[in-house]
């Protein structure tokens, strides 16, 4: 039985920054023309009751997460 209740994480510091990285990956994964799809990031973000407004405003952080992911994926595939 799957619950529709969302989890309210209480995070600070590095853990909160990591959550914002998941948000960036999930948002990018759901965008048109994405070059990767991170199903786990989408799943995590959709299960949380969390205010992602700071992550939404930080476009440079979001772009950095996506750029790093694309570079790492390319390096690993080589």
C-alpha positions, -999 to +999 in steps of 0.1 A: +000+000+000+015+033-011+009+064+010+002+098-006+015+115+025+046+137+019+076+137+041+087+170+057+125+169+059+143+189+085+177+196+070+205+221+072+240+226+058+253+200+033+222+178+035+200+207+025+224+216-003+222+180-016+184+181-015+186+213-037+208+193-061+181+166-063+156+193-071+178+207-099+182+172-114+144+165-111+134+198-126+159+193-155+147+157-160+112+169-165+121+196-189+117+193-227+148+182-245+166+169-214+199+150-220+194+128-190+165+116-169+170+111-132+140+090-121+152+088-085+156+126-082+120+130-096+107+104-071+124+120-041+113+155-049+077+144-055+076+127-021+087+157-002+067+186+014+096+210+012+099+247+002+121+246-029+118+283-036+155+290-027+166+263-051+142+276-077+157+311-075+194+298-076+197+294-114+235+293-113+235+264-088+209+246-109+230+250-140+261+239-122+245+207-111+233+199-146+267+208-162+285+186-137+261+157-143+266+160-181+304+161-178+305+131-153+281+111-175+304+117-205+335+108-186+320+076-172+308+065-207+343+069-220 
